[in-house]
Amino acid sequence: MSGDRTHRAKAGPVRAAGCVLWRRAPDGSGVEVCLVHRPRYDDWSFPQGKLKRGEEARAAAVREVLEETGHHCALGEPLPTSRYPVEGRPKEVVYWAAEATGGAFTANDEVDRVLWLAPEAARVRLTRPRDVEQLTALLDVLPPR
């Protein structure tokens, strides 16, 4: 067992990428952000996932948004990297602000629901404080509305 831990430590952090997906509110009242509900964890968060072998983080972020939300997106400004342990191994998730450019959600094995919420409603719904930090970072980089 200790050999397994040593191997994992040498392998480095789990690398992942994601986006804080946003769109202009349909009623013109500002912006909305997309939260995903993952039944495996029963949490509300932003679309993100592990990089595939040889995959660049930007490509992974766009892929994960499409897989988890059904939406295409245009990457914008980079957001802070989130670092936290998962099962005793460090994980690093690189995030971008991303504007939704079209698509439609269909429930899948990873995500059973999405919500488009005004930022303050999203702030309350997010499960983890680190995701609230990403939301705050998004609001700091969004273009003037």
SULSULWO-V121336 format. One record per pair of residues at least 4 apart in sequence whose ideal C-beta (glycine too) atoms are under 6 Angstrom apart, sorted by the first residue. I is the first residue (numbers start at 0). J is the second residue. Records with the same first field share a line. If there is no record, write none. Layout:
I = J + J
//
This chain:
7 = 88
12 = 89 + 90 + 91
13 = 88 + 90
14 = 50 + 91
15 = 47 + 48 + 49 + 92
16 = 56 + 59 + 60 + 93
17 = 45 + 46 + 47 + 60 + 63 + 92 + 94
18 = 46 + 60 + 64 + 95 + 97
19 = 45 + 96 + 133 + 137
20 = 33 + 64 + 72 + 97 + 99
21 = 30 + 32
22 = 31 + 99
24 = 28 + 29 + 31
29 = 144
31 = 115 + 116
32 = 121
33 = 68 + 113 + 115
34 = 43 + 114 + 121 + 124
35 = 46 + 67 + 110 + 113
36 = 43 + 111 + 112
37 = 42 + 110
38 = 111
42 = 126
43 = 124 + 125 + 126
44 = 130
46 = 63 + 64 + 67 + 68
47 = 63 + 92
48 = 63
50 = 54 + 59
54 = 58 + 59
56 = 93
60 = 95
63 = 67
64 = 68 + 72
67 = 110
68 = 104 + 113
69 = 102 + 103 + 104 + 105
70 = 99 + 102
71 = 100 + 101 + 102
72 = 97 + 99 + 100
73 = 98 + 100
74 = 95 + 97
75 = 96
76 = 96 + 140
77 = 95
78 = 94 + 96 + 133 + 136
79 = 136
80 = 91 + 93
81 = 92 + 129
82 = 91
83 = 90
84 = 89
85 = 90
94 = 133
96 = 137 + 140
104 = 113
106 = 111
116 = 120 + 121
118 = 138
121 = 134
122 = 131 + 134
125 = 130 + 131
//
